[in-house]
Amino acid sequence: MNEYRKEELKKLISESLRERQDSYVIQELFEQFPTITELMDVSEQQLMSIKGIGAGKTRQILAMLNLAKALTVPSYDQFTIRTPKDVFDFLEPELRYQTKEHFICLFLNTKNRLICKETVSIGSLNAAIVHPREVFRAAIKRCSASLICAHNHPSGDATPSTEDLILTKRLREAGEIIGIEVLDHVIIGGNRFYSLKENGHI
């Protein structure tokens, strides 16, 4: 965890809970969940297992963490996708702290403006199981002209797997039949991204 961000977060939580930063509750919270990823993924049960954190403080902490997530995710009103970097900039704040693979589709109109973002599948640590019918059912429902697929690699390595390449081929072929073009499949890993279109896979 970046030390500056860690101290800022510690300060905000301690002020919200009306606890000193060196209190047992705050120290124990940051010892058990030392990284931002772990803290953002914390459950109600995990928080309540810490002595001094009851139901009320648990609700406060979870509300604060959810607010922090919401504030880092950009709005997509009138958002236009022009490059894979646009996809990365839009989705990375949301995927930054995820510990499982999230397969997301961005549904676009004829001018490549974002109609809707939908999480189609959430998988295990290193696999999100996706079927083309789930992707295109959602695309048809949203009256999409085209779509962009994206998913995260929690490992931080954005290199596509063999399964990623096979899935992309299946989606592209299905899109050609249905008439909804798959423009790209962007893989996000850490602070990097990999565009299958830019690298010749689409």
PyMOL commands that place a pseudoatom at each C-alpha (Angstrom):
pseudoatom trace, name=CA, resn=MET, resi=1, chain=A, elem=C, hetatm=0, pos=[0.000, 0.000, 0.000]
pseudoatom trace, name=CA, resn=ASN, resi=2, chain=A, elem=C, hetatm=0, pos=[1.336, 3.411, -0.947]
pseudoatom trace, name=CA, resn=GLU, resi=3, chain=A, elem=C, hetatm=0, pos=[2.361, 4.908, 2.406]
pseudoatom trace, name=CA, resn=TYR, resi=4, chain=A, elem=C, hetatm=0, pos=[0.829, 8.315, 1.695]
pseudoatom trace, name=CA, resn=ARG, resi=5, chain=A, elem=C, hetatm=0, pos=[-2.506, 6.803, 0.645]
pseudoatom trace, name=CA, resn=LYS, resi=6, chain=A, elem=C, hetatm=0, pos=[-2.352, 4.417, 3.583]
pseudoatom trace, name=CA, resn=GLU, resi=7, chain=A, elem=C, hetatm=0, pos=[-1.932, 7.268, 6.046]
pseudoatom trace, name=CA, resn=GLU, resi=8, chain=A, elem=C, hetatm=0, pos=[-4.707, 9.289, 4.391]
pseudoatom trace, name=CA, resn=LEU, resi=9, chain=A, elem=C, hetatm=0, pos=[-7.063, 6.308, 4.534]
pseudoatom trace, name=CA, resn=LYS, resi=10, chain=A, elem=C, hetatm=0, pos=[-6.129, 5.612, 8.140]
pseudoatom trace, name=CA, resn=LYS, resi=11, chain=A, elem=C, hetatm=0, pos=[-6.838, 9.239, 9.012]
pseudoatom trace, name=CA, resn=LEU, resi=12, chain=A, elem=C, hetatm=0, pos=[-10.248, 9.203, 7.310]
pseudoatom trace, name=CA, resn=ILE, resi=13, chain=A, elem=C, hetatm=0, pos=[-11.329, 5.956, 8.964]
pseudoatom trace, name=CA, resn=SER, resi=14, chain=A, elem=C, hetatm=0, pos=[-10.126, 7.004, 12.398]
pseudoatom trace, name=CA, resn=GLU, resi=15, chain=A, elem=C, hetatm=0, pos=[-11.979, 10.341, 12.109]
pseudoatom trace, name=CA, resn=SER, resi=16, chain=A, elem=C, hetatm=0, pos=[-15.151, 8.628, 10.936]
pseudoatom trace, name=CA, resn=LEU, resi=17, chain=A, elem=C, hetatm=0, pos=[-15.025, 6.121, 13.789]
pseudoatom trace, name=CA, resn=ARG, resi=18, chain=A, elem=C, hetatm=0, pos=[-13.888, 8.801, 16.261]
pseudoatom trace, name=CA, resn=GLU, resi=19, chain=A, elem=C, hetatm=0, pos=[-10.843, 6.701, 17.110]
pseudoatom trace, name=CA, resn=ARG, resi=20, chain=A, elem=C, hetatm=0, pos=[-7.248, 7.820, 17.526]
pseudoatom trace, name=CA, resn=GLN, resi=21, chain=A, elem=C, hetatm=0, pos=[-4.959, 6.648, 14.734]
pseudoatom trace, name=CA, resn=ASP, resi=22, chain=A, elem=C, hetatm=0, pos=[-2.870, 4.759, 17.273]
pseudoatom trace, name=CA, resn=SER, resi=23, chain=A, elem=C, hetatm=0, pos=[-5.899, 3.098, 18.892]
pseudoatom trace, name=CA, resn=TYR, resi=24, chain=A, elem=C, hetatm=0, pos=[-6.159, -0.690, 19.043]
pseudoatom trace, name=CA, resn=VAL, resi=25, chain=A, elem=C, hetatm=0, pos=[-9.064, -0.783, 16.568]
pseudoatom trace, name=CA, resn=ILE, resi=26, chain=A, elem=C, hetatm=0, pos=[-7.275, 1.232, 13.866]
pseudoatom trace, name=CA, resn=GLN, resi=27, chain=A, elem=C, hetatm=0, pos=[-3.940, -0.536, 14.374]
pseudoatom trace, name=CA, resn=GLU, resi=28, chain=A, elem=C, hetatm=0, pos=[-5.591, -3.966, 14.245]
pseudoatom trace, name=CA, resn=LEU, resi=29, chain=A, elem=C, hetatm=0, pos=[-7.601, -3.060, 11.146]
pseudoatom trace, name=CA, resn=PHE, resi=30, chain=A, elem=C, hetatm=0, pos=[-4.505, -2.067, 9.180]
pseudoatom trace, name=CA, resn=GLU, resi=31, chain=A, elem=C, hetatm=0, pos=[-2.456, -4.988, 10.480]
pseudoatom trace, name=CA, resn=GLN, resi=32, chain=A, elem=C, hetatm=0, pos=[-5.039, -7.530, 9.364]
pseudoatom trace, name=CA, resn=PHE, resi=33, chain=A, elem=C, hetatm=0, pos=[-5.620, -5.784, 6.023]
pseudoatom trace, name=CA, resn=PRO, resi=34, chain=A, elem=C, hetatm=0, pos=[-2.270, -4.156, 5.175]
pseudoatom trace, name=CA, resn=THR, resi=35, chain=A, elem=C, hetatm=0, pos=[-2.934, -3.459, 1.481]
pseudoatom trace, name=CA, resn=ILE, resi=36, chain=A, elem=C, hetatm=0, pos=[-5.607, -1.356, -0.182]
pseudoatom trace, name=CA, resn=THR, resi=37, chain=A, elem=C, hetatm=0, pos=[-6.706, -4.410, -2.191]
pseudoatom trace, name=CA, resn=GLU, resi=38, chain=A, elem=C, hetatm=0, pos=[-7.285, -6.434, 0.973]
pseudoatom trace, name=CA, resn=LEU, resi=39, chain=A, elem=C, hetatm=0, pos=[-9.077, -3.579, 2.713]
pseudoatom trace, name=CA, resn=MET, resi=40, chain=A, elem=C, hetatm=0, pos=[-11.347, -2.860, -0.258]
pseudoatom trace, name=CA, resn=ASP, resi=41, chain=A, elem=C, hetatm=0, pos=[-12.293, -6.555, -0.408]
pseudoatom trace, name=CA, resn=VAL, resi=42, chain=A, elem=C, hetatm=0, pos=[-13.017, -6.868, 3.323]
pseudoatom trace, name=CA, resn=SER, resi=43, chain=A, elem=C, hetatm=0, pos=[-16.282, -8.513, 4.372]
pseudoatom trace, name=CA, resn=GLU, resi=44, chain=A, elem=C, hetatm=0, pos=[-18.701, -7.651, 7.160]
pseudoatom trace, name=CA, resn=GLN, resi=45, chain=A, elem=C, hetatm=0, pos=[-17.739, -10.846, 8.993]
pseudoatom trace, name=CA, resn=GLN, resi=46, chain=A, elem=C, hetatm=0, pos=[-14.023, -10.056, 8.804]
pseudoatom trace, name=CA, resn=LEU, resi=47, chain=A, elem=C, hetatm=0, pos=[-14.537, -6.580, 10.218]
pseudoatom trace, name=CA, resn=MET, resi=48, chain=A, elem=C, hetatm=0, pos=[-16.712, -7.802, 13.077]
pseudoatom trace, name=CA, resn=SER, resi=49, chain=A, elem=C, hetatm=0, pos=[-14.084, -10.346, 14.033]
pseudoatom trace, name=CA, resn=ILE, resi=50, chain=A, elem=C, hetatm=0, pos=[-11.867, -7.468, 15.192]
pseudoatom trace, name=CA, resn=LYS, resi=51, chain=A, elem=C, hetatm=0, pos=[-12.325, -6.655, 18.855]
pseudoatom trace, name=CA, resn=GLY, resi=52, chain=A, elem=C, hetatm=0, pos=[-13.960, -3.257, 19.239]
pseudoatom trace, name=CA, resn=ILE, resi=53, chain=A, elem=C, hetatm=0, pos=[-15.632, -3.252, 15.812]
pseudoatom trace, name=CA, resn=GLY, resi=54, chain=A, elem=C, hetatm=0, pos=[-19.324, -3.977, 16.165]
pseudoatom trace, name=CA, resn=ALA, resi=55, chain=A, elem=C, hetatm=0, pos=[-22.219, -3.745, 13.748]
pseudoatom trace, name=CA, resn=GLY, resi=56, chain=A, elem=C, hetatm=0, pos=[-22.307, 0.066, 13.789]
pseudoatom trace, name=CA, resn=LYS, resi=57, chain=A, elem=C, hetatm=0, pos=[-18.622, 0.594, 13.072]
pseudoatom trace, name=CA, resn=THR, resi=58, chain=A, elem=C, hetatm=0, pos=[-18.720, -2.159, 10.455]
pseudoatom trace, name=CA, resn=ARG, resi=59, chain=A, elem=C, hetatm=0, pos=[-21.467, -0.300, 8.577]
pseudoatom trace, name=CA, resn=GLN, resi=60, chain=A, elem=C, hetatm=0, pos=[-19.458, 2.923, 8.789]
pseudoatom trace, name=CA, resn=ILE, resi=61, chain=A, elem=C, hetatm=0, pos=[-16.285, 1.322, 7.435]
pseudoatom trace, name=CA, resn=LEU, resi=62, chain=A, elem=C, hetatm=0, pos=[-18.068, -0.490, 4.598]
pseudoatom trace, name=CA, resn=ALA, resi=63, chain=A, elem=C, hetatm=0, pos=[-19.972, 2.668, 3.639]
pseudoatom trace, name=CA, resn=MET, resi=64, chain=A, elem=C, hetatm=0, pos=[-16.708, 4.627, 3.514]
pseudoatom trace, name=CA, resn=LEU, resi=65, chain=A, elem=C, hetatm=0, pos=[-14.960, 1.977, 1.406]
pseudoatom trace, name=CA, resn=ASN, resi=66, chain=A, elem=C, hetatm=0, pos=[-17.922, 1.788, -1.000]
pseudoatom trace, name=CA, resn=LEU, resi=67, chain=A, elem=C, hetatm=0, pos=[-17.903, 5.564, -1.311]
pseudoatom trace, name=CA, resn=ALA, resi=68, chain=A, elem=C, hetatm=0, pos=[-14.169, 5.507, -2.046]
pseudoatom trace, name=CA, resn=LYS, resi=69, chain=A, elem=C, hetatm=0, pos=[-14.773, 2.961, -4.819]
pseudoatom trace, name=CA, resn=ALA, resi=70, chain=A, elem=C, hetatm=0, pos=[-17.636, 4.973, -6.281]
pseudoatom trace, name=CA, resn=LEU, resi=71, chain=A, elem=C, hetatm=0, pos=[-15.642, 8.211, -6.335]
pseudoatom trace, name=CA, resn=THR, resi=72, chain=A, elem=C, hetatm=0, pos=[-12.787, 6.622, -8.281]
pseudoatom trace, name=CA, resn=VAL, resi=73, chain=A, elem=C, hetatm=0, pos=[-15.026, 5.180, -11.029]
pseudoatom trace, name=CA, resn=PRO, resi=74, chain=A, elem=C, hetatm=0, pos=[-15.681, 7.720, -13.796]
pseudoatom trace, name=CA, resn=SER, resi=75, chain=A, elem=C, hetatm=0, pos=[-19.157, 8.485, -15.103]
pseudoatom trace, name=CA, resn=TYR, resi=76, chain=A, elem=C, hetatm=0, pos=[-19.902, 7.325, -18.636]
pseudoatom trace, name=CA, resn=ASP, resi=77, chain=A, elem=C, hetatm=0, pos=[-22.483, 9.898, -19.662]
pseudoatom trace, name=CA, resn=GLN, resi=78, chain=A, elem=C, hetatm=0, pos=[-21.677, 10.745, -23.286]
pseudoatom trace, name=CA, resn=PHE, resi=79, chain=A, elem=C, hetatm=0, pos=[-18.400, 8.840, -22.948]
pseudoatom trace, name=CA, resn=THR, resi=80, chain=A, elem=C, hetatm=0, pos=[-16.827, 7.963, -26.316]
pseudoatom trace, name=CA, resn=ILE, resi=81, chain=A, elem=C, hetatm=0, pos=[-14.397, 5.061, -26.757]
pseudoatom trace, name=CA, resn=ARG, resi=82, chain=A, elem=C, hetatm=0, pos=[-11.684, 5.900, -29.280]
pseudoatom trace, name=CA, resn=THR, resi=83, chain=A, elem=C, hetatm=0, pos=[-8.692, 3.816, -28.192]
pseudoatom trace, name=CA, resn=PRO, resi=84, chain=A, elem=C, hetatm=0, pos=[-7.797, 0.857, -25.929]
pseudoatom trace, name=CA, resn=LYS, resi=85, chain=A, elem=C, hetatm=0, pos=[-6.319, 3.443, -23.542]
pseudoatom trace, name=CA, resn=ASP, resi=86, chain=A, elem=C, hetatm=0, pos=[-9.832, 4.913, -23.170]
pseudoatom trace, name=CA, resn=VAL, resi=87, chain=A, elem=C, hetatm=0, pos=[-11.038, 1.460, -22.105]
pseudoatom trace, name=CA, resn=PHE, resi=88, chain=A, elem=C, hetatm=0, pos=[-8.174, 1.147, -19.626]
pseudoatom trace, name=CA, resn=ASP, resi=89, chain=A, elem=C, hetatm=0, pos=[-8.739, 4.621, -18.151]
pseudoatom trace, name=CA, resn=PHE, resi=90, chain=A, elem=C, hetatm=0, pos=[-12.454, 3.937, -17.770]
pseudoatom trace, name=CA, resn=LEU, resi=91, chain=A, elem=C, hetatm=0, pos=[-12.257, 0.477, -16.199]
pseudoatom trace, name=CA, resn=GLU, resi=92, chain=A, elem=C, hetatm=0, pos=[-8.965, 0.411, -14.291]
pseudoatom trace, name=CA, resn=PRO, resi=93, chain=A, elem=C, hetatm=0, pos=[-10.268, 2.316, -11.231]
pseudoatom trace, name=CA, resn=GLU, resi=94, chain=A, elem=C, hetatm=0, pos=[-13.081, -0.220, -10.885]
pseudoatom trace, name=CA, resn=LEU, resi=95, chain=A, elem=C, hetatm=0, pos=[-10.870, -3.272, -11.422]
pseudoatom trace, name=CA, resn=ARG, resi=96, chain=A, elem=C, hetatm=0, pos=[-7.876, -2.039, -9.440]
pseudoatom trace, name=CA, resn=TYR, resi=97, chain=A, elem=C, hetatm=0, pos=[-8.744, -3.833, -6.203]
pseudoatom trace, name=CA, resn=GLN, resi=98, chain=A, elem=C, hetatm=0, pos=[-10.535, -6.885, -7.585]
pseudoatom trace, name=CA, resn=THR, resi=99, chain=A, elem=C, hetatm=0, pos=[-9.096, -10.244, -6.532]
pseudoatom trace, name=CA, resn=LYS, resi=100, chain=A, elem=C, hetatm=0, pos=[-11.161, -12.227, -9.076]
pseudoatom trace, name=CA, resn=GLU, resi=101, chain=A, elem=C, hetatm=0, pos=[-11.454, -11.938, -12.836]
pseudoatom trace, name=CA, resn=HIS, resi=102, chain=A, elem=C, hetatm=0, pos=[-14.311, -9.684, -13.937]
pseudoatom trace, name=CA, resn=PHE, resi=103, chain=A, elem=C, hetatm=0, pos=[-15.435, -9.955, -17.568]
pseudoatom trace, name=CA, resn=ILE, resi=104, chain=A, elem=C, hetatm=0, pos=[-17.006, -6.668, -18.615]
pseudoatom trace, name=CA, resn=CYS, resi=105, chain=A, elem=C, hetatm=0, pos=[-18.669, -5.577, -21.830]
pseudoatom trace, name=CA, resn=LEU, resi=106, chain=A, elem=C, hetatm=0, pos=[-18.923, -1.994, -23.030]
pseudoatom trace, name=CA, resn=PHE, resi=107, chain=A, elem=C, hetatm=0, pos=[-21.927, -1.631, -25.333]
pseudoatom trace, name=CA, resn=LEU, resi=108, chain=A, elem=C, hetatm=0, pos=[-21.608, 1.145, -27.920]
pseudoatom trace, name=CA, resn=ASN, resi=109, chain=A, elem=C, hetatm=0, pos=[-23.884, 2.962, -30.352]
pseudoatom trace, name=CA, resn=THR, resi=110, chain=A, elem=C, hetatm=0, pos=[-23.067, 3.739, -33.989]
pseudoatom trace, name=CA, resn=LYS, resi=111, chain=A, elem=C, hetatm=0, pos=[-20.869, 6.691, -32.929]
pseudoatom trace, name=CA, resn=ASN, resi=112, chain=A, elem=C, hetatm=0, pos=[-18.887, 4.559, -30.450]
pseudoatom trace, name=CA, resn=ARG, resi=113, chain=A, elem=C, hetatm=0, pos=[-20.530, 6.310, -27.519]
pseudoatom trace, name=CA, resn=LEU, resi=114, chain=A, elem=C, hetatm=0, pos=[-21.026, 4.178, -24.458]
pseudoatom trace, name=CA, resn=ILE, resi=115, chain=A, elem=C, hetatm=0, pos=[-24.606, 2.997, -23.988]
pseudoatom trace, name=CA, resn=CYS, resi=116, chain=A, elem=C, hetatm=0, pos=[-23.981, 0.767, -21.019]
pseudoatom trace, name=CA, resn=LYS, resi=117, chain=A, elem=C, hetatm=0, pos=[-21.325, -1.123, -19.085]
pseudoatom trace, name=CA, resn=GLU, resi=118, chain=A, elem=C, hetatm=0, pos=[-22.199, -4.589, -17.839]
pseudoatom trace, name=CA, resn=THR, resi=119, chain=A, elem=C, hetatm=0, pos=[-20.262, -7.171, -15.837]
pseudoatom trace, name=CA, resn=VAL, resi=120, chain=A, elem=C, hetatm=0, pos=[-21.105, -10.395, -17.639]
pseudoatom trace, name=CA, resn=SER, resi=121, chain=A, elem=C, hetatm=0, pos=[-19.127, -12.785, -15.461]
pseudoatom trace, name=CA, resn=ILE, resi=122, chain=A, elem=C, hetatm=0, pos=[-17.092, -12.944, -12.268]
pseudoatom trace, name=CA, resn=GLY, resi=123, chain=A, elem=C, hetatm=0, pos=[-14.725, -15.874, -12.046]
pseudoatom trace, name=CA, resn=SER, resi=124, chain=A, elem=C, hetatm=0, pos=[-12.065, -17.329, -9.809]
pseudoatom trace, name=CA, resn=LEU, resi=125, chain=A, elem=C, hetatm=0, pos=[-8.624, -15.891, -9.119]
pseudoatom trace, name=CA, resn=ASN, resi=126, chain=A, elem=C, hetatm=0, pos=[-7.468, -16.550, -12.679]
pseudoatom trace, name=CA, resn=ALA, resi=127, chain=A, elem=C, hetatm=0, pos=[-10.521, -17.478, -14.737]
pseudoatom trace, name=CA, resn=ALA, resi=128, chain=A, elem=C, hetatm=0, pos=[-13.803, -15.851, -15.727]
pseudoatom trace, name=CA, resn=ILE, resi=129, chain=A, elem=C, hetatm=0, pos=[-16.097, -18.306, -17.482]
pseudoatom trace, name=CA, resn=VAL, resi=130, chain=A, elem=C, hetatm=0, pos=[-17.926, -16.528, -20.303]
pseudoatom trace, name=CA, resn=HIS, resi=131, chain=A, elem=C, hetatm=0, pos=[-20.214, -17.854, -23.019]
pseudoatom trace, name=CA, resn=PRO, resi=132, chain=A, elem=C, hetatm=0, pos=[-20.925, -15.844, -26.202]
pseudoatom trace, name=CA, resn=ARG, resi=133, chain=A, elem=C, hetatm=0, pos=[-24.690, -16.139, -25.644]
pseudoatom trace, name=CA, resn=GLU, resi=134, chain=A, elem=C, hetatm=0, pos=[-24.399, -14.156, -22.383]
pseudoatom trace, name=CA, resn=VAL, resi=135, chain=A, elem=C, hetatm=0, pos=[-22.455, -11.409, -24.115]
pseudoatom trace, name=CA, resn=PHE, resi=136, chain=A, elem=C, hetatm=0, pos=[-24.748, -11.059, -27.106]
pseudoatom trace, name=CA, resn=ARG, resi=137, chain=A, elem=C, hetatm=0, pos=[-27.972, -11.453, -25.137]
pseudoatom trace, name=CA, resn=ALA, resi=138, chain=A, elem=C, hetatm=0, pos=[-26.933, -8.349, -23.221]
pseudoatom trace, name=CA, resn=ALA, resi=139, chain=A, elem=C, hetatm=0, pos=[-25.767, -6.588, -26.407]
pseudoatom trace, name=CA, resn=ILE, resi=140, chain=A, elem=C, hetatm=0, pos=[-29.096, -7.190, -28.172]
pseudoatom trace, name=CA, resn=LYS, resi=141, chain=A, elem=C, hetatm=0, pos=[-31.020, -6.069, -25.089]
pseudoatom trace, name=CA, resn=ARG, resi=142, chain=A, elem=C, hetatm=0, pos=[-29.069, -2.780, -25.133]
pseudoatom trace, name=CA, resn=CYS, resi=143, chain=A, elem=C, hetatm=0, pos=[-29.547, -2.308, -28.911]
pseudoatom trace, name=CA, resn=SER, resi=144, chain=A, elem=C, hetatm=0, pos=[-25.764, -2.134, -29.351]
pseudoatom trace, name=CA, resn=ALA, resi=145, chain=A, elem=C, hetatm=0, pos=[-24.133, -1.419, -32.678]
pseudoatom trace, name=CA, resn=SER, resi=146, chain=A, elem=C, hetatm=0, pos=[-20.831, -2.826, -31.423]
pseudoatom trace, name=CA, resn=LEU, resi=147, chain=A, elem=C, hetatm=0, pos=[-19.115, -3.838, -28.217]
pseudoatom trace, name=CA, resn=ILE, resi=148, chain=A, elem=C, hetatm=0, pos=[-15.754, -4.003, -26.524]
pseudoatom trace, name=CA, resn=CYS, resi=149, chain=A, elem=C, hetatm=0, pos=[-14.865, -6.800, -24.123]
pseudoatom trace, name=CA, resn=ALA, resi=150, chain=A, elem=C, hetatm=0, pos=[-12.499, -6.340, -21.227]
pseudoatom trace, name=CA, resn=HIS, resi=151, chain=A, elem=C, hetatm=0, pos=[-11.361, -8.316, -18.244]
pseudoatom trace, name=CA, resn=ASN, resi=152, chain=A, elem=C, hetatm=0, pos=[-8.751, -8.064, -15.529]
pseudoatom trace, name=CA, resn=HIS, resi=153, chain=A, elem=C, hetatm=0, pos=[-5.877, -10.342, -14.591]
pseudoatom trace, name=CA, resn=PRO, resi=154, chain=A, elem=C, hetatm=0, pos=[-5.536, -10.087, -10.787]
pseudoatom trace, name=CA, resn=SER, resi=155, chain=A, elem=C, hetatm=0, pos=[-1.970, -11.379, -11.140]
pseudoatom trace, name=CA, resn=GLY, resi=156, chain=A, elem=C, hetatm=0, pos=[-1.003, -8.039, -12.684]
pseudoatom trace, name=CA, resn=ASP, resi=157, chain=A, elem=C, hetatm=0, pos=[0.192, -9.646, -15.928]
pseudoatom trace, name=CA, resn=ALA, resi=158, chain=A, elem=C, hetatm=0, pos=[-1.923, -8.387, -18.830]
pseudoatom trace, name=CA, resn=THR, resi=159, chain=A, elem=C, hetatm=0, pos=[-0.607, -11.003, -21.292]
pseudoatom trace, name=CA, resn=PRO, resi=160, chain=A, elem=C, hetatm=0, pos=[-3.531, -12.945, -22.834]
pseudoatom trace, name=CA, resn=SER, resi=161, chain=A, elem=C, hetatm=0, pos=[-3.838, -16.645, -22.103]
pseudoatom trace, name=CA, resn=THR, resi=162, chain=A, elem=C, hetatm=0, pos=[-4.650, -19.254, -24.731]
pseudoatom trace, name=CA, resn=GLU, resi=163, chain=A, elem=C, hetatm=0, pos=[-8.206, -19.299, -23.356]
pseudoatom trace, name=CA, resn=ASP, resi=164, chain=A, elem=C, hetatm=0, pos=[-8.433, -15.516, -23.821]
pseudoatom trace, name=CA, resn=LEU, resi=165, chain=A, elem=C, hetatm=0, pos=[-7.456, -15.842, -27.484]
pseudoatom trace, name=CA, resn=ILE, resi=166, chain=A, elem=C, hetatm=0, pos=[-9.916, -18.683, -28.105]
pseudoatom trace, name=CA, resn=LEU, resi=167, chain=A, elem=C, hetatm=0, pos=[-12.765, -16.796, -26.413]
pseudoatom trace, name=CA, resn=THR, resi=168, chain=A, elem=C, hetatm=0, pos=[-12.032, -13.662, -28.420]
pseudoatom trace, name=CA, resn=LYS, resi=169, chain=A, elem=C, hetatm=0, pos=[-12.148, -15.631, -31.675]
pseudoatom trace, name=CA, resn=ARG, resi=170, chain=A, elem=C, hetatm=0, pos=[-15.499, -17.186, -30.698]
pseudoatom trace, name=CA, resn=LEU, resi=171, chain=A, elem=C, hetatm=0, pos=[-16.960, -13.816, -29.748]
pseudoatom trace, name=CA, resn=ARG, resi=172, chain=A, elem=C, hetatm=0, pos=[-15.787, -12.189, -32.962]
pseudoatom trace, name=CA, resn=GLU, resi=173, chain=A, elem=C, hetatm=0, pos=[-17.273, -15.002, -35.067]
pseudoatom trace, name=CA, resn=ALA, resi=174, chain=A, elem=C, hetatm=0, pos=[-20.570, -14.856, -33.167]
pseudoatom trace, name=CA, resn=GLY, resi=175, chain=A, elem=C, hetatm=0, pos=[-20.674, -11.087, -33.605]
pseudoatom trace, name=CA, resn=GLU, resi=176, chain=A, elem=C, hetatm=0, pos=[-20.236, -11.419, -37.369]
pseudoatom trace, name=CA, resn=ILE, resi=177, chain=A, elem=C, hetatm=0, pos=[-23.252, -13.749, -37.538]
pseudoatom trace, name=CA, resn=ILE, resi=178, chain=A, elem=C, hetatm=0, pos=[-25.458, -11.584, -35.314]
pseudoatom trace, name=CA, resn=GLY, resi=179, chain=A, elem=C, hetatm=0, pos=[-24.323, -8.277, -36.816]
pseudoatom trace, name=CA, resn=ILE, resi=180, chain=A, elem=C, hetatm=0, pos=[-22.788, -6.751, -33.693]
pseudoatom trace, name=CA, resn=GLU, resi=181, chain=A, elem=C, hetatm=0, pos=[-19.076, -6.122, -34.171]
pseudoatom trace, name=CA, resn=VAL, resi=182, chain=A, elem=C, hetatm=0, pos=[-16.587, -6.982, -31.439]
pseudoatom trace, name=CA, resn=LEU, resi=183, chain=A, elem=C, hetatm=0, pos=[-14.208, -4.034, -31.741]
pseudoatom trace, name=CA, resn=ASP, resi=184, chain=A, elem=C, hetatm=0, pos=[-11.610, -5.134, -29.202]
pseudoatom trace, name=CA, resn=HIS, resi=185, chain=A, elem=C, hetatm=0, pos=[-10.847, -7.239, -26.162]
pseudoatom trace, name=CA, resn=VAL, resi=186, chain=A, elem=C, hetatm=0, pos=[-8.743, -5.367, -23.626]
pseudoatom trace, name=CA, resn=ILE, resi=187, chain=A, elem=C, hetatm=0, pos=[-6.995, -7.171, -20.783]
pseudoatom trace, name=CA, resn=ILE, resi=188, chain=A, elem=C, hetatm=0, pos=[-6.069, -5.104, -17.731]
pseudoatom trace, name=CA, resn=GLY, resi=189, chain=A, elem=C, hetatm=0, pos=[-3.330, -6.234, -15.386]
pseudoatom trace, name=CA, resn=GLY, resi=190, chain=A, elem=C, hetatm=0, pos=[-1.998, -3.877, -12.745]
pseudoatom trace, name=CA, resn=ASN, resi=191, chain=A, elem=C, hetatm=0, pos=[-1.123, -0.572, -14.417]
pseudoatom trace, name=CA, resn=ARG, resi=192, chain=A, elem=C, hetatm=0, pos=[-0.868, -2.139, -17.878]
pseudoatom trace, name=CA, resn=PHE, resi=193, chain=A, elem=C, hetatm=0, pos=[-3.262, -3.237, -20.576]
pseudoatom trace, name=CA, resn=TYR, resi=194, chain=A, elem=C, hetatm=0, pos=[-3.135, -5.464, -23.635]
pseudoatom trace, name=CA, resn=SER, resi=195, chain=A, elem=C, hetatm=0, pos=[-5.340, -4.798, -26.664]
pseudoatom trace, name=CA, resn=LEU, resi=196, chain=A, elem=C, hetatm=0, pos=[-6.001, -7.899, -28.730]
pseudoatom trace, name=CA, resn=LYS, resi=197, chain=A, elem=C, hetatm=0, pos=[-6.944, -5.677, -31.683]
pseudoatom trace, name=CA, resn=GLU, resi=198, chain=A, elem=C, hetatm=0, pos=[-3.711, -3.675, -31.537]
pseudoatom trace, name=CA, resn=ASN, resi=199, chain=A, elem=C, hetatm=0, pos=[-1.755, -6.909, -31.378]
pseudoatom trace, name=CA, resn=GLY, resi=200, chain=A, elem=C, hetatm=0, pos=[-3.418, -8.465, -34.415]
pseudoatom trace, name=CA, resn=HIS, resi=201, chain=A, elem=C, hetatm=0, pos=[-5.765, -10.954, -32.750]
pseudoatom trace, name=CA, resn=ILE, resi=202, chain=A, elem=C, hetatm=0, pos=[-8.920, -9.219, -34.038]
for i in range(1, 202): cmd.bond("trace and resi %d" % i, "trace and resi %d" % (i + 1))
show_as sticks, trace
zoom trace
